[in-house]
Amino acid sequence: MKAVLYNYDIYPKVVLSDTENKITVQPLGAHSEFDKNKEYTVKIFKVDQSNPSVYPERSGRISLTVKPDERGCLVFSTALEGEGEHFINLYDAPDARQFCTLSVYSLAHDMKGRIPLRGDLHMHTCRSDGREGPTSVAANYRGHGYDFFTISDHRRFYPSLEAIEFYKDITDFNIVPGEEIHLPLNDVHYVNFGGTYSINALVKPSANEEKAGDDLKYRSTDGSAPIPMEREEFIEMIKERAKSVPRENESERLSYAVLEWIYEHIRLNKGLGIFPHPYWLCQMMQLPEDYTEFIYENSPFDAFEVLGGENIFSHNGFQTGLYYEMKAKGFDRPVVGSTDSHGSTEHNRNALICSTIVFAKENERFEIIDAIKNKYSVAVDTISSEYRLVGDFRWIKYASFLMENYFPLHDLACEAEGYYMNRYVAGDQRAKNVLKEMKGQIPEMQKKYFAL
């Protein structure tokens, strides 16, 4: 975390551009207190307008004189020009050297009401090939600083429902139903994020049945789902559909027909269809490259997992290259970043390699899905200590500000909650009461820092 954030808080951190807002700078201890008998100079510089001594004609510069209020805070009102980051420099006197630099970000008005949420849309538990149980994975990822996530176990929908039920009403952490879909005749992986029913369970026999047979409770969030079909019936249906797929190789025609069928159900069950890790190396590249491009161009999915699954350049780097190349050709797809993790602690090298920041109107699954579909998302690469962002340049700039100025504070609060979630998993009933008391802390932080 930046050193200045230990000394001063500034809020709101994000405002709508060209709109008057009251901004507060609060000292965080005796070492950083303002002298109540003194006036301070506040100079505001819009970062993208560059150095005023070199480019004096540029706008986006404001100078104010402020005296501490009764709480010892500096409070001032201003309207910040345009979209972008603004440095808030504090001076003991107009001609003195600044002793503090804080940052505020102004957004265009199409971002009104949208808060940043960090999450993961693809990961696994011990219910398939992961290491920890669903409730432990949820606790660990809340502790890592996530606002939402899904459990997308291979061939199974019920593990996500298991975690949702366990934490019902005691946390703001948004656990979204999900699954990774594997159906006959198709080797392309596919993630169902937030759908109301299991797509794996539509073809029998299904691994989802291991929980409780065909009970709708374990394959649907609302008690409604299509009647499952037998494997042989599914295969015959796909073979017929594949006849119209314009690919030379039969294996690709069959695979693509399955993808189209899956996507039809994604739209029916109100989920987000994610095309994950086409450059995953499992001895060989997972998919033939020209087949990947065919899928990308025709888009039987809602979002591309541009980052996730591995920590090698030929995985994430190639997927990033594909995204920008296809974007330049006119195929502009929404992006997400996910760990595809199979272990949720620091002892798994891939536990924290990627995530997604979504700018949604609410931390609710359908609002998140809508935001991603409308390209209000950016993928985050945290493989190394120097993070990397992938998506529209506008969101990269804003997300970078958030990574430096908001999420470090947000993550401290989440870490405490994750600890008590793990205690609750271990049977500590006191932890349940603590979690109920902590519930609301992140929404309150969002209200404080985002004047949108």
N, C-alpha and C positions, 0 to 999 in steps of 0.2 A: 504494500500500500504506500502511496506517496506520503512523504514525511509531513507535508502541510496538512493532510487530513487528520493527523494525530493532534494538531494544534488548533485548527479552526474548522468549523462546519459552515457551509453556505447553503441556503435554501430559499426558494426552490433552486434546483440545479438545472432544470429544463423548463423553458417557457415558450409560449407562442411568440413569433417574431412580430415586431412593430406594434406591440401591445404593452401598455403600461403594467408593470409588475413591481410589487414591493419585495426587495431582496434583503435577506438578513445574513450578516456574518457574525457567527457566535464563537467566542473563545472557548477552548475546551480545557481550561485549567488555569491555575495561578500563573504559570509560566507564560501564558499567552494573553493575559488580561489587557484590555484597553484602559488607558488613563481617562477616567470620566471627566476630568477637567480640561481635556485636550481635544482639539479638532483634528480630524484625519482627512487626508486627501484620498479620494477613490478615483482612479483612472481606469476606464474601460476601453479595451482595444479589441476589435474584431480580428481574429487571427488571420483570416484569409486576405485581409487588406494590407498585410505586411508591415514593415518597420516604418513608423511615422517620420523618423528622421531622414529616411531615404525617399519615401513616397508621401510627402506632406499633403498632397492634394486629395488623397484618399479619404473616404468617409469611415463611419463606424468607430469614431473616437468620442468619448464622453469624459468630462472631468467634473467631480462633485466634491463638496466639503461636507463632512458628516461628523457629528459628535455622538459618542456612545449614549444609548438610552438608559432607562432605569435598570435594565437587566445587565448592562455592560456590553450590549451588542451594537454593531453598526447596522443601521437600517436605512435604506434609501430606495427611492422609486425611480424607475427608468424604463424606457422602451428600447429593446435591442433590435438592431437593424438586420433584416434578412435572416437567412438560415446559416447556422454555423456556430463555431466555438468562439467565446469571448473571454479574454483574460481580464480578471478583476484584480488590479494591482493596488496595494495599500501602501501609503506613505505617511511618515510622521509629520512631514511638511511638504508644501508644493514642490520645492526644489531638492528634496532629499531623495536618496536612493530607496526604491521600494523594498519593504521588509517582508512582503508576503504576496504571492500570486495564486489566486484561486481561479476556477473556471466555471462558466455557465454556458449552456447551449440553447440557442433559439431555433425553433422549428417552424416551417411553413404551416399554414392553417389546415392543410389536408391531414395533418397529424393530430388534430384536436381529438382528445379523448383516448389516444393510444399510449399505453404504457409498455415498457420493455419487459419481456419475460424470457428467462433463459431456461432451456430444457433439452431433453434428449428424446428422440423419437424411435429408438431402435436399440434394444439391449436384452440380455438373457439372464435367466435364473436357473437354479438347480432343477426346476421342473422340466427343463430340456437339457442343454449342455453347458449351463452356467455353474457357478460355484456356490452362491449363497441363495437362501430362500427369498421369495418375493417380498416379504415384509422387511427383511434385512436390507435388501437391495434398495427399497424405497427409502429407508432410514438413511442409508449411506449417501444416496444421491441428494437427499435434502441437505444433509450435512456438507456436501460438496458445493452447495449454493444454487440448487435448481429450484425453479418455481413450478415446473411441470415435468412429467416424463411418462413414458409408457413402458410396460413390460411386453416385449414382442417375442415371446418364446416360440421356438420352432414348432409349427403344427398345433399350437395350443393357445386358446383364447382365455381359458379359465384362470391361469396364474395372475393375469392382470386384475381379474375380478376379485381374486383372493386378497390382493393387497388393498384394493379399493374398499372392500368390506371391512377389513381389519382396522383401517384408520378413519372410518366414517365418522364425521362430525367432530374430530378432535384436532385437526390440522388444516391449514390453508394450502398445504402441498397438494397440487392437482395431479392425481394419479389417473391416467387416461387408459381406457381399455385398448388392447392391441394384440397383435400376433404377427409372426412371420409366416408367410403362406408358402407351402410346398404342395403342389398337386401333381398327379400323374401327367406324363408327357412334357413336363416343363422343368428345366433346370435353372431358369431365371428366378432369383430370389425376389420377394415382393413383401412389403410391409403394409399392413392394414392398421393405420393409426386412427383411433377414435371411432371406429365403426360400431354400429349398434348390435351387430351379430358377427359370429365367427364364419369366415369363408372356408377355412380348413374343414370345419365340421359339416360343410354341405356335401362332402364326398365321403361315403362310408367304405371301409372302416376308417375312423379318424382317431388320431392320438388324443384329441380332446375328450373322447368318450371315456378315457381312463378315470376321469373324475367322478362321473355319475351317469354313464351311459349317454342317452340322448336327452337328458334333462335340459330344458330351455334355460334354466337358471344359470347353467355353466357355459352356454354358448350364445347368450343374448343379454343385453342390458335392459331391455324393456319387455321381455317375455314374448317377443315376436321374431320369427326367422323363417325362411323358406324351408320346406321339407327336404331333408338330405336325399341324395341319389346314390345308388350303388356305383362302385368303381367302374364296372363294365359299361353301365349306362353313360357315365361321364365320358369315358374314352370314346365311345361311339359318337356322342354329340360333338366332341372336339374334332374328331377326324372329319366329320361333315363340315364343320365350320372352317377347318384348315384349308379346304379346297379353294377358298376365295382369297387366301393370303398371298400377296405377290412376292414370294421368296422362292428361290430355286431349290433349296434343300428342304427335304421333308421334315427333318428334325426342327428346323426353324419355323416352318409353317405351323407345325403342331404346337410348338412352344408359344408362338405369337397368338395363336387362337386361344390358348389358355389365358394369356395375359389380358386379352380383350374381354374374356368372360369374367375374369377376376375384377377388372375395372368396372364392368357393368354392375357388379355387386357392390363395389366400393361406393359407387354413386347412389345405389339403392339404400345402402346402410349408413349414408351420411358421413362416411369416413374420409380420410386423406390417403390416397394411394401413393406409396413412395417406391421409386426405382432405386434400389441400393447397390452400392459397390460393384459396378461392372468391371472395374480394373483389379478386383481382388485376385491375388495370385495364390492359387492352390496347385502348386507345381506348374500349371499353365494358367494363363489369363482365364478368368471365369467364362467370359463370353467372347466369341469371335468379334473383332473390332468393328467390322462393317455391319454386323447384326446389332451391336450396341447402338450405332448411329441410326440404323433403321428404327429401332425402338424409340430412340430419343426424338427423331423427327416426327414420328406418328403419334407419340405421346399417349399410350394407354396407361397413364399415371398422372398424378397431380403435382408431385414435387420430386426433384432429383437430389439424391443423397450425394452431394458434391464432395463432402468430407466424411470420413468415418471408416471404421473397421480395422485399419492398420496404421502403423506409424512409419511407413516407408514411402519415399517420394514416388515410386512407380505406381503407387496406389492413389493416394490423395493428390499428388501433383498431376498425374495424368487425367484424373477426373476433373480437376480444376481447369486444365488446359482444354479438355473437351467442352466444358461448360462455356468458357469464353469464346471458343471457336464457333460453337453452335449458336451462341448468342449473336455473334457477328454475322452469321448466315440468316438470321431472322427467327431462329428457334429459341425464344426467350422463355425459359422454364423457371418456376420458383425453385429455390434451393433450401436444403436443410443440411445440418451437420449432426452426426450421431456417432457415438462410440462403437456401437455394435459390441458392447463389452460383454464378457463372460465372467467377469469378476468385478466387484464394485468397490474394492479397497485399493490403497496405494500399492499393494503387492501384485496387482495386475498392471502390467506396463501400459495397457490400453484403456485403463479405467477412466481417464480424464482427457483423452486426446482431442475430442471434438464436442461441440454443442451447437445449439441454434439459439439465436436471439430473435424473438418474434415481437413485433409491435402490434399488439392486439388491444381491443377495447375492454377486455375483461379476461381474467385467468380462468377461462371456461373452455371446454374442449372444442365446442363448435365455433366459438369466437377465434380460437387459435387456428383452427382449420381454415376458416374464412380469411384470416389475415395472411396465412401462408399462400393460399390459392391466389390471393391478390398481390403477391410479391412483397409483402411487408415482413420480410425475414432476411437474415444474413447468417451464413455459416461461420463458425468460429473454430480455428485450429489452435489448440494449446498443446501440441506435441512437445514443443520446446518452451522455454521461459519467455521467448519473444513471440507473442501470439500473432496469428495471421487471420485475415477476414476475407471471405469470398462472397460476392454478390454485387448488387448495384453500388456504384461509387458513392451515391448519396448515403446509403445505409452503412457503408464501410466507415465513412467519416463519423457518423453519429455513434455507431457501435464502438468505435475506438475511444470516443469520449466517455462512454459508459464504462468500458473496461478499465479506464484509468480513474474515474471520478465517482462512480456509483456502485458498481458491483463489488469492489473490495469491502465497502461498508455493509452492503446487502448480505455478502457471504458470511460475515462475522455473525450476523443474526441467525442465518440458516444453520451454521455449524452448531450452535447451541441447541437448536430444535432437533437436528439430526441425532445428537447425543441422547436426548430424552426419548426420541422415537426408538432408538436401539434398546434403551432401558425398558421401554414398554414391551418390545418384542421378547425381552428376557424375562418378563413376568413381573416387573416392578410396577405395582399399581399406583404408587405415588407419582410415577412418571406421567400417568394419564392426566392427573390433575395439573401438573406443571404444563403439559402440552396445551390443555384447555386455556390456561392463563396466558400462554405465549401466542395462542391463536389470535390473529389480527395484527401482529407486529409488522409483517411485511406489507400488507395493505396500508397500514398507517405510514410506513416509510415511503411508500409510493405516493401517497397523498401529500406528504411533506415535500418531497423532492421534485414532483412533476406537476407544474401548474398548467395543465393541458385541458 
